[in-house]
């Protein structure tokens, strides 16, 4: 079975980008240390200063790795933190990706 890919799109409030970056560092460190089934987990900045976007590219070894990530205490913390702090202009959008052309380095 091939790996599973997702793209998460975040729309932080312009004055909350730095806080979202702090959260990203914390979550990323947790995932790296505790979720060996996550093959790639990178956060990227894009957009403009007035309309910032953050994109998270996620790749998982299999559905079990996705399930572990979705049920992790750190992901629950991320959701709770957003509910308390209201850092986003819009809900986080998570899109499953289905590769159909191109190439990637082999691991």
C-alpha positions as CSV (number, residue, x, y, z in Angstrom):
1,X,0.0,0.0,0.0
2,X,1.3,3.5,-0.8
3,X,1.6,6.3,1.7
4,X,-1.3,8.7,2.5
5,X,-0.9,12.4,1.8
6,X,-2.8,15.4,3.2
7,X,-2.7,19.1,2.9
8,X,-4.0,21.3,5.8
9,X,-4.7,24.9,5.1
10,X,-4.8,27.4,7.9
11,X,-5.8,31.1,7.7
12,X,-4.4,32.8,10.8
13,X,-5.4,36.2,11.9
14,X,-2.6,38.6,10.8
15,X,-1.7,39.5,14.3
16,X,-1.6,35.8,15.4
17,X,0.9,34.4,12.9
18,X,3.7,34.4,15.4
19,X,1.6,32.5,17.9
20,X,0.5,29.9,15.2
21,X,4.2,29.4,14.4
22,X,4.9,28.7,18.1
23,X,2.1,26.1,18.1
24,X,3.5,24.6,14.9
25,X,6.9,24.1,16.4
26,X,5.4,22.4,19.4
27,X,3.2,20.1,17.4
28,X,5.9,19.3,14.9
29,X,8.4,18.4,17.6
30,X,5.8,16.1,19.2
31,X,5.0,14.4,15.9
32,X,8.7,13.9,15.1
33,X,9.4,12.3,18.5
34,X,6.2,10.3,19.0
35,X,4.7,9.3,15.7
36,X,7.1,7.2,13.6
37,X,4.5,6.5,11.0
38,X,4.5,10.1,9.9
39,X,6.9,10.3,7.0
40,X,6.6,14.0,6.4
41,X,5.1,16.8,8.4
42,X,6.1,20.3,7.2
43,X,4.5,23.7,7.9
44,X,4.9,26.5,5.2
45,X,4.0,30.2,5.2
46,X,2.4,31.7,2.2
47,X,-0.1,34.4,1.3
48,X,0.5,38.1,2.2
49,X,0.9,40.0,5.4
50,X,-2.7,41.1,5.3
51,X,-4.0,37.6,4.3
52,X,-1.5,35.1,5.7
53,X,-1.9,31.4,5.0
54,X,-0.1,28.4,6.5
55,X,0.0,25.1,4.7
56,X,0.9,21.8,6.3
57,X,2.1,19.0,4.1
58,X,1.5,15.6,5.8
59,X,2.5,12.2,4.6
60,X,1.8,9.0,6.5
61,X,3.0,5.4,6.1
62,X,-0.5,4.0,6.3
63,X,-4.0,4.5,7.8
64,X,-2.9,3.3,11.2
65,X,-0.4,6.2,11.3
66,X,-3.1,8.7,10.3
67,X,-5.4,7.3,13.1
68,X,-2.6,7.6,15.7
69,X,-2.0,11.2,14.6
70,X,-5.7,12.1,14.7
71,X,-6.1,10.6,18.2
72,X,-2.9,12.0,19.7
73,X,-3.0,14.2,22.8
74,X,-1.0,16.9,20.9
75,X,-3.5,17.2,18.2
76,X,-6.2,17.5,20.8
77,X,-4.1,20.2,22.5
78,X,-3.9,22.0,19.1
79,X,-7.7,22.0,18.8
80,X,-8.2,23.1,22.4
81,X,-5.7,25.9,22.0
82,X,-7.5,27.2,18.9
83,X,-10.8,27.1,20.7
84,X,-9.4,29.1,23.6
85,X,-7.2,31.5,21.7
86,X,-9.1,32.0,18.4
87,X,-6.0,32.4,16.3
88,X,-7.7,31.6,12.9
89,X,-10.0,33.6,10.7
90,X,-11.5,30.3,9.3
91,X,-11.7,26.7,10.3
92,X,-8.7,24.6,9.4
93,X,-9.3,22.8,6.1
94,X,-7.7,19.3,5.7
95,X,-7.6,17.9,2.2
96,X,-6.7,14.3,1.3
97,X,-4.4,14.2,-1.7
98,X,-4.3,11.5,-4.3
99,X,-1.0,11.5,-6.3
100,X,-1.6,10.9,-10.0
101,X,1.5,12.3,-11.8
102,X,5.0,13.4,-11.1
103,X,7.7,12.0,-8.9
104,X,9.2,12.2,-5.4
105,X,12.4,11.0,-3.9
106,X,12.3,7.3,-2.8
107,X,12.9,6.8,0.9
